[in-house]
Amino acid sequence: MDLKLNGKDQHFDTDQMTVAALVEHLGLSRQPVAVELNKQLIPKRDHDTTSLADGDTVEVVTLVGGG
């Protein structure tokens, strides 16, 4: 599967992947993240059930606190 992830072309050795699986693959499953799929925000409650398709554009943003 080929995705555009945060503006860069990425290849994954799978034909099926959910948003949750991608977030886990990126090592971000324990952090608060926002995920946009093809310019649509995907609520966290839908990460497990939202499938990615070849050619999708995904933006993953981590939330960082500080001051």
Buried (B, 14 or more C-beta within 10 A) or exposed (E): BEBBBEEEEEEBEEEEBBBBBBBBEBEBEEEEBEBBBEEEEBEEEBBEEBEBEEEBEBBBEEEEEEE
